[in-house]
């Protein structure tokens, strides 16, 4: 993401962002026990002490794609 933001941003005025949500419960999750174990571990390590939901990921994606996030792009601090 960093390289894309740095290389594409100045030339094309494209904004480059990524959402790294971690484990998320979906209908496609087959091993519920494994997901529950990963989710519990994530809750302990997450800054907000909770995991993200499908709605949370969708809301973040909608925000990043909207004009409200026009000043946000991936880090461009590479040499």
C-alpha positions as CSV (number, residue, x, y, z in Angstrom):
1,X,0.0,0.0,0.0
2,X,2.8,2.3,0.9
3,X,4.5,1.9,-2.5
4,X,1.2,2.3,-4.4
5,X,0.3,5.5,-2.5
6,X,3.7,6.9,-3.0
7,X,4.1,6.1,-6.7
8,X,0.5,6.5,-7.9
9,X,-0.7,9.4,-5.8
10,X,1.4,12.3,-7.0
11,X,1.1,11.3,-10.7
12,X,-2.5,10.3,-11.0
13,X,-4.0,11.9,-7.9
14,X,-5.3,8.4,-7.0
15,X,-5.8,7.7,-3.3
16,X,-4.6,4.3,-2.1
17,X,-6.0,2.8,1.1
18,X,-6.4,-0.7,2.6
19,X,-8.6,-2.1,5.3
20,X,-7.0,-4.8,7.4
21,X,-9.9,-6.0,9.5
22,X,-8.4,-9.2,11.0
23,X,-10.7,-12.1,11.7
24,X,-14.4,-11.4,10.9
25,X,-17.4,-13.7,11.2
26,X,-19.1,-14.4,7.8
27,X,-21.3,-17.0,6.3
28,X,-18.2,-18.5,4.7
29,X,-16.5,-19.2,8.0
30,X,-16.3,-23.0,8.2
31,X,-14.4,-23.7,11.4
32,X,-16.4,-21.8,14.0
33,X,-14.2,-23.1,16.9
34,X,-11.0,-21.8,15.2
35,X,-12.7,-18.5,14.4
36,X,-13.8,-18.2,18.0
37,X,-10.3,-18.8,19.3
38,X,-8.8,-16.3,16.9
39,X,-11.5,-13.8,17.7
40,X,-10.9,-14.1,21.5
41,X,-7.2,-13.6,21.0
42,X,-7.9,-10.6,18.8
43,X,-10.1,-9.0,21.4
44,X,-7.2,-9.1,23.9
45,X,-4.8,-7.5,21.5
46,X,-7.1,-5.0,19.8
47,X,-6.8,-1.4,20.9
48,X,-10.6,-1.2,21.3
49,X,-10.8,-4.7,23.0
50,X,-13.2,-5.9,20.4
51,X,-13.3,-7.3,16.9
52,X,-14.7,-5.7,13.8
53,X,-18.0,-6.6,12.2
54,X,-19.1,-6.8,8.6
55,X,-20.9,-3.6,9.0
56,X,-17.8,-1.9,10.4
57,X,-15.7,-3.0,7.5
58,X,-18.4,-1.8,5.0
59,X,-18.8,1.5,6.7
60,X,-15.0,2.1,6.6
61,X,-14.9,1.2,2.9
62,X,-17.8,3.5,2.1
63,X,-16.1,6.3,4.0
64,X,-12.8,5.8,2.3
65,X,-14.5,5.8,-1.1
66,X,-16.5,8.9,-0.4
67,X,-15.5,12.6,-0.8
68,X,-15.3,12.8,3.0
69,X,-11.9,11.0,2.9
70,X,-10.5,13.0,0.0
71,X,-7.4,14.0,2.1
72,X,-6.6,10.4,3.3
73,X,-4.2,8.1,1.5
74,X,-1.7,5.5,2.4
75,X,1.6,6.5,3.9
76,X,3.8,8.3,1.5
77,X,6.8,8.7,3.8
78,X,9.2,6.5,1.8
79,X,12.5,8.0,0.5
